[in-house]
Amino acid sequence: MYEGSPVSLQMVKIISADAIFDNTIRHCKVYRYDVEDDYIYLKLKENDLTVISLDARYGCHISTKKEVLYCTGVVKERFQSEEGNMLVFRIEDGFYSVAEKEKL
């Protein structure tokens, strides 16, 4: 559904008391979207997976051909595969359409 779409991922809140807040925008691409379980599998364009915290909530902008969608969620897993550096992002509260001027 959103496969291949570019994604901007940015930390919006830390969950753990010892986590470090980092509002750097991370660029990804949608690898697969699991509608049933509300998971997005993302391919991180950076080489270092550790820049993504498992103890934070992220804002996720997905740029489709027709619109820009926004959702929040958490990264449940991060791993390396033959496809590259992968993230398993769990969506919380669904998607919202974003005006083009608000795009990251």
Summary of the structure (lengths in Angstrom):
residues: 104
radius of gyration: 12.8
end to end distance: 21.2
largest distance: 39.6
contacts: 295
relative contact order: 0.26
helix: 6%
strand: 59%
